[in-house]
Amino acid sequence: MQKDKHGDPSGKHSSKRHNRPHVIRLSLLCLFAAVPALVQAQVPVFEITPQVSTIKFDVEASIAIKGTFDKWDATLTFPSTDVTKGILEIKIQADSVDTGSGMKNGKLKSKNFFDVKQNPLITFKSTKIAQTGPETFEVDGDFTIRGVTKPEKLLLAVSGKGTGSGEIKGMMAFDRKDYGMNKGIPLVKIANRVEVTVELKVRRISGPPLDLK
C-alpha cells in the first residue's frame, strides 16, 4: 500500500490539504459578494410620494390658465452622502393636465401646445445640484416638453433637515415659445412665461443622512 509523505496510507491528510485552497477561494468569494451590499447600505435612499405631492403650472393670461398634473413620477437618487451628486428626475404624463376646464385641457393637449399624442411625456432631469443656503438649492437640468429639450433651472427650498423626511418646494420658469408653443387661444391673451411649481413629500427609507451645509 502506498503511503503519503506523512506516512498515512489512507491519504486523508493529503486530501485535506488539497481541499484547503477550495475552501479559501469559497470564503473569498463570499466576502467579495457581500461588499456590494455593504456599499449599498451606505447610500441614502429616498422615496417621493406622488399621492401627497403636487406639480402645478401657471401662465399669465386674460383668462386664468393654471392647473396641475394628475399623473407623474419623481425619483431622487444619491450615489453617496454628497448632496451635490444627487439626481432629481421627474416624468409627467402630459395627457393628465387638469385646469378644471375641459376646453382649456383640450387646447393644452393639442399639437399647438403639449402635443400629447406625439409627445406623451414632459420631463426634467437634473445635471447639477448646488446648495445655496442651509435650506435652498439651485438645480440645473434638461427640461423636455413637446419633444424639445433645453437647459432650465429649478430653485428649491427644503424643510425637515435632519429628520429623515420633509418637503421639497421649488419653482422653474420657462418661455413657452422656446419650445415651439407659438400659438394662442382665440380671444385670450397669453403671456410667454410659464411657471411650474413642485411640492414633493420626501422620506429617507434607508442609508445615512445627506451631508448638508
N, C-alpha and C positions, 0 to 999 in steps of 0.2 A: 504494500500500500504506500502511495506517495504522500509524503508529509509536506506541509508548507514549511517555510523557513523558520517558523516559530515552533515547529515540531508538532503541530496539530494536524493529525491525519484527516480530520473531517473538513479542514479548510474553512471553518466557521469564522476564525479571526480574519482570514483573508477576505471573505465575503463581506464582513462588516466594514473593513477598511475600504473596499471598493464602493460600498453604498454611501459612504460619508459625503463624497462630492455631490451626489444627487440630493442629499438632504440639505446641504449648504446652499445649492442652487435654488432649491424649492423655497428655502427660507428667504433668500434674497428677492426672489420673485414676489413673494407675499409682501415683503417690506416695500418694494417699489410700487406694487399695485395699490398700497394704502396711501402713498404720497399724494396722488391727485385728490383723494377725498379729504386729506388733511389741509391741502392748499385751498380747496373749495370752501372748507369750513371757515377760512379766514377772510372770505369775501362777503361784504354786505349784500344782502338780498332784500329788495324792496317789492312791495305789492301796491299797485294802484287800483282802487275800486271804482269802476265807472258808475255803479249804482248810486253812489253818494258824491259823485263829481260831476262837473259840467264843463262844456265847451260852448261858448256863445260868440256871436258876432254882432256888429252894429255899424250901420252906414248912415251918414247924414243925408237926409233926403226930405223933400217937401211932404212926403208921407212916410211915417216911421217904417224903416226897414231894419229890423233886428230879429234875432231868433236864436235858436240853439240847434245842436245836432243830437239826435237820439241814439245813434249807433256809432260807436267808436271804441278804439282800444289804445292804451298807452303803456309803455314799459320804461323803466328807469333801471339801468344796469351799471354795475361798477366792477372793474377788474381788480380793484384794490380799495383801500380806505381813502384814497386821494379823491376828493370830491370833483376836482377839475378833470379827472379821467372818465367821468361818467358819461353815459349816452342816454339821452331822452328821445324816445321815438313815439310819435302819435300818428295813428291811422284812422281817418274819419270816412264813414260811408256818406258820400255826398248826397245820395238819394234820401238820407234821413233828415234833411234840413226841415226845420219847423218854425215858421214865423207866426203861426196862429191864423194864417190866411191861405186858403187853397190856391187863390190866384197868385199871390206872391211866391208861394212854394213852386208853382208851375213855372213861373218866369225864371226863378233862380236855377231850377233844374235844366232849363233849356240850353241849347247849344250856344246861345249868346252869353251865358254866364257860366255855371258849373259844368255844363255839358255832361251830365251824369251817365248817359248811355255809352259814350266813348271813353269817359274818364271817371270811373266809379269811385276812386279814392282821392281824398285830399290828405296830404302827408306832411309831416315835419320831422326831420332827423337832425339832431344836434351834431355839430362838427367841433365845437369848442365851448367849454364852460369856464367862466371866470367869476370868482367870488368878489363882489364889490363892497361888501359890508358884512356885519355879523349875521344878517338875515336876508341879504339881497344878492342876486346873481344876474349876470348877462350871459345869455345862451345864444351863440351863433349857430345857424343851421340851414339846411336846404329845405325850402318850402316848395311844395308842388301842388298846383291846382289847375284843373282842366288840361293836364299834360305838360304844363310849363313849369320848369324848376328854376328858382332863383334864390340867392342867399338872403336871409332875413334875420332879424334879431328879436329874441323873446326875453323880456325883462321879468324876472321872477322875484317874489318875496316868499320866504319860507317861515312857517311857525312850528312850534313844538320841538325846538332844538334840544337835543339831549334826552328826549323822552322815548324815542323809537317810533313815534308816529306823529303825524301833523298834517298840515295843509300847504300845498304849493299854489300860490296865486300869481298869475302872470298876464302880460298883455303884449301883443305883437300887432303892429300896424303895417299895411302894405297898400300900394297903389293898384287898384283893380285893372287899370289899363296896361300895366306891365305884364299882365298875364292874359292879355287878349280879350278882356271883358270891356269892350269899347262901346257897346250898345247901351241904350237906356230903356226906360219903360214909358210908354205913351202917357203924357200929362203928368209925369212925375220927374222932378229934378233930383238927380242923384249925384252925390259927391264922389270923387275918385278914391278917397281914403277909406279903407276898411279896417276896423279894429276887431281883433279876435282876443277874447279873454278866456283864460283857463282857470279852473279851481279844481285841483286834484287832491283827493284824500290819499295819503301815502302812509304805509306801515312797514317797518323793518321786520321781516319774518324770520331772519336768521343772520348769523355773522356778526362781526363787530360794528360799532358805530363809525360814522364817517369822521374824518379829520377836518373840522371846521375852524375858521378863524374865531 
